[in-house]
Amino acid sequence: MRIPRGEAKERNRRALLDAARQVVARDGRRARLDEIAEQAGLTTGAVYSLFGSKNGLLTALVTDYLGPHYEGMEQAAPAELNLVEAAGAFARYYRRVCDDPDALRHLSFEISLQDTALRDRDLQTRLAASVRAHEERLTALFVGRSHHGVPVTPRQAQRLATALRALLVGLSQGVILGLAEAAPESYFADTARALTAPDVLGPP
């Protein structure tokens, strides 16, 4: 039975993303497009057709990786929580992700991709734009939440999102690498909540 074109396209896209994640995690900046395509059972032409370029594929990898990650964060911090509660819930979720059996493999992929971007200005620009887009989702997660009886402004939410992401990325890497494995969810939550202090959050 012939597979519908849209379904075949999505299947090929998924195969290339899965193959690229494995090859990039293993080879870093030395990852070859022909090997990625071969592992996916496709040709390099499929990469250009679906993603435009190798950098397009790598950028799509970030979106594919971060999308479910942020969806999980949004579910962990429902709208009825105030800012302090939401920041704590977000941090607790981040800590739980560290216990994923594939956490070390995911970290290896992230570091390999960052190393590649340091040597490729175009990829660096693409990845920065992708990360900013996802950070905007995190900002939206905090906007309007009650904080000391006053709604959080977009400016405050953006400051908090940037600081939280940087802080929790560092803490989670420490846990995954065994440098801070004793840090419990409560430590992550307390540290995150400290960023909601008025002198840190800043003016409206």
TORFIRO-335915 format. One record per residue: residue number from 1; x, y, z of N, C-alpha, C in turn. Coordinates in steps of 0.2 Angstrom, whole numbers. Layout:
<rs>
R     i    n.px    n.py    n.pz   ca.px   ca.py   ca.pz    c.px    c.py    c.pz
R   NUM       X       Y       Z       X       Y       Z       X       Y       Z
...
</rs>
This chain:
<rs>
R     i    n.px    n.py    n.pz   ca.px   ca.py   ca.pz    c.px    c.py    c.pz
R     1       4      -6       0       0       0       0       4       6       0
R     2       3      11      -4       7      17      -5       6      22       1
R     3      11      24       4      11      29      10       9      36       7
R     4       4      39      10       3      46       8       9      50       8
R     5       9      55       4      15      59       3      17      63      10
R     6      12      66      13      13      69      19      16      65      25
R     7      13      59      25      15      54      30      23      52      29
R     8      24      51      22      31      49      21      36      54      22
R     9      34      61      21      38      66      22      40      67      30
R    10      35      66      34      36      67      41      40      61      43
R    11      39      55      41      43      49      43      50      50      41
R    12      52      53      35      58      54      33      62      60      37
R    13      57      65      39      60      70      43      62      67      50
R    14      57      63      53      59      60      59      65      56      59
R    15      66      52      54      72      48      53      78      52      53
R    16      78      57      50      84      61      49      86      65      56
R    17      81      67      59      82      70      66      84      65      71
R    18      82      59      71      84      54      76      91      52      74
R    19      93      51      67     100      50      65     105      55      67
R    20     103      61      66     107      67      67     109      68      74
R    21     104      67      79     105      67      86     110      62      88
R    22     110      56      85     115      51      87     122      52      85
R    23     122      54      78     128      56      75     132      62      78
R    24     128      67      79     131      73      82     133      72      90
R    25     129      68      93     131      67     100     138      63     100
R    26     139      59      95     145      55      95     151      58      92
R    27     150      62      86     155      65      83     156      72      83
R    28     151      76      86     151      83      87     152      87      80
R    29     157      91      80     157      95      74     160      91      68
R    30     162      85      69     165      81      64     159      77      61
R    31     153      78      63     147      74      61     146      75      53
R    32     146      70      49     145      71      42     138      70      40
R    33     136      74      35     129      74      32     128      67      29
R    34     132      65      25     131      58      22     130      53      26
R    35     134      53      32     133      47      37     126      48      40
R    36     124      54      42     117      55      45     112      53      40
R    37     112      54      34     107      52      29     107      45      28
R    38     113      42      28     114      34      27     111      31      33
R    39     112      33      39     109      30      45     102      31      45
R    40      99      36      42      92      37      42      89      33      36
R    41      93      30      32      91      26      26      88      30      20
R    42      92      36      20      90      41      15      96      44      12
R    43      95      49       7     101      52       4     102      59       6
R    44     107      62       5     109      69       7     104      74       4
R    45     101      72      -2      96      76      -6      90      77      -1
R    46      88      71       3      82      72       7      83      77      12
R    47      90      78      15      91      83      20      90      90      17
R    48      92      91      11      92      98       8      84      99       6
R    49      81      94       4      74      95       3      69      96       9
R    50      71      93      14      67      94      20      69     100      25
R    51      76     101      25      79     106      30      83     112      27
R    52      84     111      20      88     116      17      95     116      17
R    53      98     113      22     105     113      23     107     109      29
R    54     113     107      30     115     104      37     113     108      43
R    55     115     115      42     113     119      48     106     119      49
R    56     102     119      44      94     119      45      92     113      48
R    57      95     107      47      94     101      51      96     101      58
R    58     102     104      59     104     105      66     100     110      70
R    59      97     115      67      93     120      70      86     116      72
R    60      84     112      67      78     109      68      78     104      74
R    61      84     101      75      86      97      81      85     100      87
R    62      87     106      88      86     110      94      78     111      95
R    63      75     113      90      67     114      91      64     108      93
R    64      66     102      90      63      96      91      65      93      98
R    65      71      95     101      73      93     108      69      98     113
R    66      69     104     112      66     109     117      59     109     117
R    67      56     108     111      48     108     111      45     104     117
R    68      46      97     117      43      93     122      45      96     129
R    69      51      98     130      54     100     136      50     106     139
R    70      49     111     135      45     117     137      38     115     138
R    71      35     110     134      28     108     135      28     105     142
R    72      33     101     144      33      98     151      33     103     156
R    73      37     109     155      37     114     160      31     118     161
R    74      27     119     155      21     122     156      16     118     159
R    75      16     112     159      11     108     162      13     107     170
R    76      20     108     171      22     108     178      20     114     182
R    77      19     120     179      17     126     182      11     129     179
R    78       5     126     181      -2     128     179      -3     135     181
R    79      -8     138     177      -9     145     178     -11     148     185
R    80     -14     143     189     -17     146     195     -11     147     200
R    81      -5     145     199       1     146     204       3     153     203
R    82       5     156     209       8     163     209      15     162     206
R    83      19     168     206      25     168     203      30     163     207
R    84      30     164     213      35     160     217      34     153     217
R    85      27     151     217      25     144     216      27     141     209
R    86      26     145     204      28     143     197      35     142     196
R    87      39     147     199      46     146     198      49     140     202
R    88      46     139     208      48     133     211      46     126     208
R    89      40     126     205      37     120     201      42     119     195
R    90      43     125     192      48     124     186      54     121     187
R    91      57     123     193      64     121     195      64     113     197
R    92      58     112     200      57     105     202      57     100     196
R    93      53     102     191      53      99     185      60      98     182
R    94      64     103     182      70     103     179      75      98     182
R    95      74      98     189      78      93     193      76      86     191
R    96      69      84     190      67      78     189      70      75     182
R    97      70      80     177      73      78     171      80      76     171
R    98      84      78     176      91      75     177      91      68     178
R    99      86      65     181      85      58     183      83      54     177
R   100      82      57     171      80      53     165      86      48     163
R   101      85      42     162      91      37     160      95      40     154
R   102      92      44     150      95      46     144      98      53     145
R   103      98      56     151     100      63     153     108      64     150
R   104     112      59     152     119      60     150     120      60     142
R   105     116      56     139     116      56     131     114      63     129
R   106     108      65     132     105      72     130     111      78     131
R   107     114      77     137     119      82     138     125      82     133
R   108     127      76     131     132      75     126     130      78     120
R   109     124      77     118     121      80     112     121      88     112
R   110     119      91     118     119      98     118     126     101     118
R   111     131      98     121     138     101     122     141     100     115
R   112     140      94     111     142      93     104     140      99     100
R   113     133     100     100     130     105      96     133     112      97
R   114     134     114     104     136     120     105     144     121     103
R   115     147     116     103     154     116     101     154     117      93
R   116     150     114      90     149     115      83     148     122      81
R   117     143     125      85     141     132      83     146     137      85
R   118     151     135      89     156     140      91     161     141      85
R   119     161     136      80     165     136      74     161     138      68
R   120     155     139      69     151     141      63     146     146      64
R   121     147     152      62     144     158      63     136     158      61
R   122     135     155      55     128     154      53     124     150      58
R   123     127     144      60     124     139      64     123     143      71
R   124     128     147      73     127     150      80     121     155      80
R   125     120     159      74     115     163      74     108     160      74
R   126     108     154      70     102     150      69     100     147      76
R   127     105     144      80     103     141      86     101     147      91
R   128     104     152      91     103     158      96      95     160      95
R   129      93     160      89      86     162      87      82     157      90
R   130      83     151      89      79     145      91      78     145      98
R   131      84     146     102      84     146     109      80     152     112
R   132      81     158     108      77     164     111      69     163     110
R   133      67     159     104      60     158     103      57     154     109
R   134      61     149     111      59     145     116      59     148     123
R   135      64     153     124      64     157     130      58     161     131
R   136      56     163     125      49     167     125      44     164     127
R   137      43     157     126      38     153     129      39     153     137
R   138      45     152     139      46     152     146      44     159     149
R   139      46     164     146      44     171     148      36     171     149
R   140      32     169     143      25     169     143      22     165     149
R   141      26     160     152      24     156     157      23     160     164
R   142      27     165     164      27     169     170      23     176     170
R   143      22     178     164      19     185     163      12     185     166
R   144      10     190     170       4     191     173       2     187     179
R   145       7     183     181       6     179     188       7     184     194
R   146       3     182     199       3     187     205       9     186     209
R   147      12     192     210      18     192     214      18     198     219
R   148      17     196     226      15     201     231       9     205     229
R   149       4     202     226      -2     205     224      -2     209     218
R   150       3     209     214       4     213     208       6     208     202
R   151       3     209     197       4     205     191      11     206     188
R   152      15     201     187      22     201     184      21     204     177
R   153      26     209     176      26     212     169      30     208     164
R   154      29     209     158      33     205     153      41     207     154
R   155      43     213     156      50     214     157      52     210     163
R   156      49     210     168      51     206     174      51     198     172
R   157      46     196     169      46     189     167      52     187     162
R   158      53     191     158      59     190     153      66     190     157
R   159      67     194     162      73     194     166      73     187     170
R   160      67     185     173      67     179     177      68     173     172
R   161      65     173     166      66     167     162      73     166     160
R   162      77     172     158      84     172     157      88     169     162
R   163      87     172     168      91     170     174      89     163     176
R   164      83     161     176      81     154     178      84     149     173
R   165      84     150     167      86     145     162      94     144     163
R   166      98     150     164     105     150     164     107     146     171
R   167     103     148     176     104     144     183     103     137     183
R   168      97     135     180      95     128     180      99     124     175
R   169     101     127     170     106     123     165     112     121     169
R   170     115     126     172     121     124     176     120     119     181
R   171     115     120     185     114     115     191     113     108     188
R   172     109     108     183     107     101     180     113      98     177
R   173     117     102     174     124      99     171     128      96     177
R   174     128     100     183     132      97     188     129      91     191
R   175     122      90     191     119      84     194     121      78     189
R   176     120      79     182     121      74     177     128      72     177
R   177     133      76     178     140      74     178     142      72     185
R   178     138      71     190     140      69     196     143      74     201
R   179     143      80     199     146      86     203     141      88     208
R   180     135      87     207     130      90     212     124      85     213
R   181     126      79     213     121      74     212     116      73     219
R   182     119      76     224     115      76     230     110      82     231
R   183     110      86     226     105      92     226      98      89     225
R   184      94      90     230      87      88     229      83      93     225
R   185      76      91     224      72      95     221      71     101     225
R   186      71     101     231      70     107     236      75     112     235
R   187      81     109     234      87     114     233      86     118     226
R   188      84     114     221      83     118     215      77     123     215
R   189      72     121     219      66     125     220      68     131     224
R   190      71     131     229      73     136     234      78     141     230
R   191      82     138     226      87     143     222      83     147     217
R   192      78     143     214      74     147     209      70     152     212
R   193      67     151     217      63     156     221      66     162     223
R   194      73     161     224      77     167     226      77     172     221
R   195      77     170     215      77     174     209      71     179     208
R   196      65     177     212      59     181     212      60     187     217
R   197      65     188     221      66     193     225      65     200     221
R   198      62     205     224      61     211     221      68     214     218
R   199      73     214     222      80     217     219      83     213     213
R   200      81     207     213      83     202     207      78     203     201
R   201      72     203     203      67     203     197      67     210     194
R   202      68     215     197      69     222     194      62     225     194
R   203      62     232     192      56     236     192      51     233     186
R   204      45     235     187      40     233     182      42     235     175
</rs>
